[in-house]
């Protein structure tokens, strides 16, 4: 497991797909369940509302522990955490 150090976001979109969000998001007033792609992600997995994104999204800090070294690792880590916290 990685040390919990902050990292530069690689903009893979894993957090925008695999993390559940219970607060309202643009185009998703009820939030989104884990594993559901945020409607604000474009084809390149970039946030189309990034400059005006909600606080819940702005507050997310990527770390090596969660994001790993790839989209695949981020998906696995986030999915495991979501499973453990449901």
PASEBA-1860 file (N, C-alpha, C; in nm, 3 decimals):
! residues 86
1> XXXXXXXX> 0.086/-0.118/0.000/0.000/0.000/0.000/0.089/0.123/0.000 ~ 0.042/0.228/-0.060/0.118/0.352/-0.072/0.105/0.437/0.053 ~ 0.203/0.522/0.077/0.190/0.621/0.183/0.084/0.721/0.136 ~ 0.015/0.781/0.229/-0.092/0.873/0.194/-0.035/1.011/0.162 ~ 0.032/1.020/0.050/0.090/1.147/0.009/0.008/1.207/-0.104 ~ -0.008/1.339/-0.098/-0.081/1.405/-0.206/-0.003/1.390/-0.335 ~ -0.075/1.397/-0.444/-0.011/1.383/-0.575/-0.080/1.476/-0.674 ~ -0.016/1.499/-0.784/-0.075/1.575/-0.893/-0.182/1.487/-0.958
9> XXXXXXXX> -0.300/1.540/-0.978/-0.406/1.464/-1.042/-0.367/1.431/-1.186 ~ -0.384/1.304/-1.224/-0.352/1.264/-1.361/-0.474/1.272/-1.451 ~ -0.585/1.320/-1.397/-0.709/1.344/-1.471/-0.759/1.219/-1.543 ~ -0.762/1.108/-1.470/-0.808/0.983/-1.529/-0.960/0.966/-1.519 ~ -1.023/1.039/-1.426/-1.168/1.032/-1.411/-1.217/0.922/-1.319 ~ -1.128/0.844/-1.261/-1.172/0.733/-1.174/-1.256/0.783/-1.057 ~ -1.216/0.894/-0.997/-1.292/0.946/-0.882/-1.431/0.993/-0.926 ~ -1.445/1.034/-1.050/-1.573/1.083/-1.103/-1.664/0.970/-1.148
17> XXXXXXXX> -1.613/0.850/-1.140/-1.692/0.732/-1.178/-1.718/0.643/-1.057 ~ -1.615/0.611/-0.981/-1.625/0.506/-0.879/-1.657/0.552/-0.739 ~ -1.646/0.683/-0.711/-1.682/0.734/-0.579/-1.830/0.770/-0.579 ~ -1.901/0.731/-0.472/-2.041/0.772/-0.459/-2.044/0.915/-0.404 ~ -2.136/0.993/-0.453/-2.151/1.131/-0.408/-2.298/1.152/-0.374 ~ -2.325/1.187/-0.248/-2.464/1.201/-0.204/-2.517/1.343/-0.222 ~ -2.429/1.440/-0.243/-2.477/1.577/-0.262/-2.506/1.604/-0.410 ~ -2.582/1.708/-0.434/-2.620/1.743/-0.571/-2.499/1.783/-0.655
25> XXXXXXXX> -2.502/1.742/-0.780/-2.400/1.777/-0.878/-2.471/1.842/-0.996 ~ -2.401/1.925/-1.074/-2.465/1.976/-1.195/-2.511/1.858/-1.282 ~ -2.632/1.864/-1.330/-2.693/1.759/-1.413/-2.725/1.631/-1.337 ~ -2.696/1.627/-1.208/-2.724/1.509/-1.125/-2.770/1.558/-0.987 ~ -2.891/1.611/-0.977/-2.937/1.673/-0.853/-2.946/1.578/-0.733 ~ -2.951/1.449/-0.758/-2.957/1.351/-0.649/-2.820/1.294/-0.615 ~ -2.715/1.349/-0.674/-2.582/1.292/-0.657/-2.563/1.174/-0.751 ~ -2.469/1.086/-0.717/-2.446/0.969/-0.803/-2.397/0.852/-0.721
33> XXXXXXXX> -2.441/0.732/-0.754/-2.390/0.614/-0.685/-2.250/0.576/-0.735 ~ -2.182/0.500/-0.656/-2.050/0.449/-0.695/-2.064/0.366/-0.821 ~ -1.970/0.382/-0.911/-1.970/0.304/-1.034/-2.049/0.367/-1.148 ~ -2.113/0.480/-1.121/-2.189/0.551/-1.224/-2.106/0.669/-1.271 ~ -2.086/0.677/-1.399/-2.008/0.785/-1.458/-2.079/0.919/-1.437 ~ -2.007/1.018/-1.386/-2.064/1.151/-1.369/-2.103/1.206/-1.506 ~ -2.221/1.263/-1.515/-2.269/1.318/-1.641/-2.188/1.439/-1.687 ~ -2.104/1.493/-1.600/-2.024/1.609/-1.633/-1.887/1.574/-1.690
41> XXXXXXXX> -1.857/1.446/-1.703/-1.731/1.404/-1.764/-1.746/1.405/-1.916 ~ -1.647/1.460/-1.984/-1.651/1.455/-2.129/-1.586/1.325/-2.178 ~ -1.574/1.308/-2.308/-1.519/1.184/-2.366/-1.375/1.157/-2.322 ~ -1.302/1.263/-2.287/-1.162/1.248/-2.243/-1.150/1.233/-2.092 ~ -1.261/1.209/-2.023/-1.266/1.198/-1.876/-1.225/1.327/-1.807 ~ -1.250/1.440/-1.871/-1.225/1.570/-1.810/-1.359/1.629/-1.768 ~ -1.358/1.703/-1.659/-1.481/1.761/-1.606/-1.523/1.881/-1.688 ~ -1.645/1.877/-1.738/-1.695/1.987/-1.820/-1.739/2.107/-1.736
49> XXXXXXXX> -1.750/2.091/-1.605/-1.788/2.202/-1.516/-1.676/2.232/-1.416 ~ -1.554/2.196/-1.451/-1.441/2.205/-1.358/-1.429/2.342/-1.290 ~ -1.439/2.450/-1.366/-1.423/2.584/-1.307/-1.533/2.616/-1.208 ~ -1.649/2.552/-1.221/-1.763/2.576/-1.132/-1.807/2.448/-1.062 ~ -1.715/2.355/-1.044/-1.751/2.226/-0.984/-1.795/2.243/-0.839 ~ -1.879/2.154/-0.790/-1.927/2.162/-0.652/-1.813/2.146/-0.551 ~ -1.837/2.193/-0.431/-1.737/2.185/-0.324/-1.693/2.041/-0.297 ~ -1.786/1.947/-0.303/-1.751/1.807/-0.277/-1.643/1.760/-0.375
57> XXXXXXXX> -1.649/1.805/-0.496/-1.549/1.768/-0.596/-1.420/1.848/-0.577 ~ -1.434/1.977/-0.550/-1.317/2.063/-0.531/-1.236/2.020/-0.409 ~ -1.302/1.965/-0.309/-1.234/1.926/-0.186/-1.158/1.793/-0.198 ~ -1.186/1.717/-0.301/-1.118/1.588/-0.317/-0.970/1.611/-0.348 ~ -0.884/1.546/-0.272/-0.740/1.557/-0.292/-0.687/1.421/-0.335 ~ -0.632/1.411/-0.454/-0.575/1.283/-0.496/-0.454/1.245/-0.412 ~ -0.448/1.120/-0.373/-0.333/1.067/-0.299/-0.287/0.938/-0.365 ~ -0.162/0.905/-0.345/-0.108/0.779/-0.398/-0.184/0.659/-0.340
65> XXXXXXXX> -0.223/0.669/-0.214/-0.293/0.558/-0.149/-0.424/0.525/-0.219 ~ -0.497/0.626/-0.263/-0.625/0.605/-0.329/-0.607/0.590/-0.480 ~ -0.533/0.679/-0.541/-0.523/0.684/-0.687/-0.422/0.586/-0.745 ~ -0.329/0.539/-0.664/-0.229/0.446/-0.714/-0.148/0.506/-0.828 ~ -0.108/0.423/-0.921/-0.025/0.465/-1.032/-0.097/0.460/-1.167 ~ -0.227/0.426/-1.165/-0.299/0.413/-1.291/-0.449/0.420/-1.265 ~ -0.524/0.435/-1.372/-0.670/0.433/-1.364/-0.715/0.298/-1.304 ~ -0.654/0.190/-1.348/-0.691/0.057/-1.301/-0.671/0.044/-1.149
73> XXXXXXXX> -0.559/0.095/-1.099/-0.534/0.090/-0.954/-0.633/0.181/-0.880 ~ -0.660/0.298/-0.934/-0.756/0.389/-0.869/-0.893/0.324/-0.862 ~ -0.936/0.263/-0.971/-1.065/0.194/-0.974/-1.071/0.087/-0.865 ~ -0.968/0.005/-0.856/-0.966/-0.103/-0.757/-0.967/-0.048/-0.615 ~ -0.885/0.053/-0.588/-0.877/0.110/-0.453/-1.007/0.178/-0.412 ~ -1.064/0.257/-0.502/-1.187/0.328/-0.471/-1.303/0.229/-0.455 ~ -1.310/0.130/-0.541/-1.416/0.029/-0.532/-1.408/-0.046/-0.400 ~ -1.287/-0.082/-0.358/-1.269/-0.150/-0.229/-1.315/-0.061/-0.114
81> XXXXXX> -1.276/0.065/-0.115/-1.317/0.157/-0.008/-1.469/0.178/-0.007 ~ -1.528/0.191/-0.124/-1.673/0.205/-0.132/-1.743/0.081/-0.074 ~ -1.691/-0.035/-0.109/-1.749/-0.161/-0.059/-1.738/-0.169/0.094 ~ -1.622/-0.129/0.148/-1.600/-0.137/0.293/-1.683/-0.035/0.371 ~ -1.725/0.072/0.304/-1.797/0.178/0.376/-1.947/0.180/0.349 ~ -1.999/0.079/0.277/-2.144/0.075/0.253/-2.215/0.001/0.361
END
